[in-house]
Amino acid sequence: MKKTFLIFSLLFLFSFSSFAARNTSTIVCINSSQLIKTGDAKIYAINFVASANGGNFAVLDAITDTLSTHPETLDDIKAEGSEATAANGKPYDFRAKPLEMDTGIYVVITDGYMILEYE
């Protein structure tokens, strides 16, 4: 009986430590095009708000702005969006199925602000 209680107690304690490293996401606020992370990454959420009419964004699986250097290659685009009116915004939630990046996260933003949650 004591052994069973001890085993269940240890399993209970170790179960919490195994989940401790699961929520290691980073949240950043971005208002210009930039490299966010190199290498493998996952994007969980994007919130975009236009600061002027026609604000838009694109999230690339790249380490440079491939839209301006090679606009014919659209394979790098993992997410994109736009807002017609200033101060309008939209949340994009990918927590159920995160966007997976192999090369890195490069964000292209025109006239807007983005809150990005990634790992």
C-alpha positions in Angstrom: 0.0 0.0 0.0 2.8 2.4 0.9 4.7 1.6 -2.3 1.6 2.2 -4.4 1.0 5.5 -2.7 4.6 6.5 -3.2 4.6 5.6 -6.8 1.4 7.5 -7.5 2.8 10.5 -5.6 6.0 10.5 -7.7 4.1 10.2 -10.9 1.8 13.1 -9.9 4.8 15.3 -9.1 6.7 14.4 -12.3 3.7 14.9 -14.5 3.7 18.7 -13.8 7.4 19.0 -14.6 6.9 17.3 -18.0 4.4 20.0 -19.0 6.5 23.0 -17.7 8.4 23.6 -21.0 5.4 23.4 -23.3 4.3 27.0 -23.2 7.5 28.8 -24.3 6.0 31.1 -26.8 7.3 34.7 -27.3 5.1 37.7 -28.1 6.5 40.7 -29.9 5.0 43.9 -31.3 6.3 44.9 -34.8 5.6 48.0 -36.9 8.2 47.5 -39.7 9.5 44.7 -42.0 12.1 42.6 -40.1 13.6 39.3 -39.4 12.0 37.8 -36.3 13.7 34.4 -35.9 16.0 32.1 -37.9 15.6 28.3 -38.1 12.6 26.2 -37.2 9.7 28.1 -35.8 5.9 27.9 -35.1 3.5 30.8 -35.3 0.5 30.6 -32.9 -1.3 33.9 -33.4 -1.1 37.1 -35.4 -3.0 40.3 -34.6 -2.7 43.1 -37.2 -4.0 46.7 -37.0 -3.6 49.1 -40.0 -2.1 52.5 -39.1 -3.2 53.9 -42.5 -5.7 53.0 -45.2 -4.6 49.9 -47.1 -2.3 48.5 -44.5 -1.1 45.0 -45.1 1.3 42.3 -44.0 2.9 39.0 -45.1 4.7 36.4 -43.0 7.4 34.6 -44.9 9.3 31.4 -44.3 12.6 33.1 -45.1 15.4 35.2 -43.5 15.2 38.0 -46.0 12.4 39.9 -47.8 11.9 37.5 -50.8 8.8 39.5 -51.9 10.8 42.5 -52.9 13.7 40.5 -54.4 11.8 37.7 -56.1 8.1 38.5 -56.2 7.4 35.6 -58.6 8.2 33.1 -55.8 5.1 32.9 -53.6 6.2 29.6 -51.8 7.7 31.6 -48.9 4.4 33.2 -48.0 2.8 31.5 -45.0 0.2 34.1 -44.1 -0.9 37.5 -45.4 -3.7 40.0 -44.7 -4.8 43.6 -45.2 -7.2 46.1 -43.9 -8.8 48.8 -46.1 -9.4 51.3 -43.3 -7.0 52.8 -40.8 -7.3 51.6 -37.2 -9.1 48.4 -38.3 -7.6 45.1 -37.3 -8.1 41.4 -37.4 -6.8 38.5 -35.2 -5.5 35.3 -36.8 -5.5 32.3 -34.4 -3.3 29.3 -35.4 -3.1 27.7 -32.0 -5.1 24.6 -33.1 -2.7 24.1 -36.1 0.4 26.4 -35.8 2.1 27.7 -39.0 5.4 25.9 -39.2 8.5 27.6 -40.6 11.7 25.8 -41.7 14.0 28.7 -42.7 12.9 31.5 -40.3 10.2 34.1 -39.7 10.5 37.3 -41.8 7.6 39.8 -41.5 6.8 42.4 -44.2 4.5 45.2 -42.9 3.2 48.2 -44.7 1.3 50.8 -42.7 0.4 48.7 -39.7 1.3 47.1 -36.4 1.5 43.4 -35.7 1.5 41.4 -32.5 3.0 38.1 -33.2 3.1 35.0 -30.9 5.7 32.5 -32.0 8.0 29.8 -30.7 
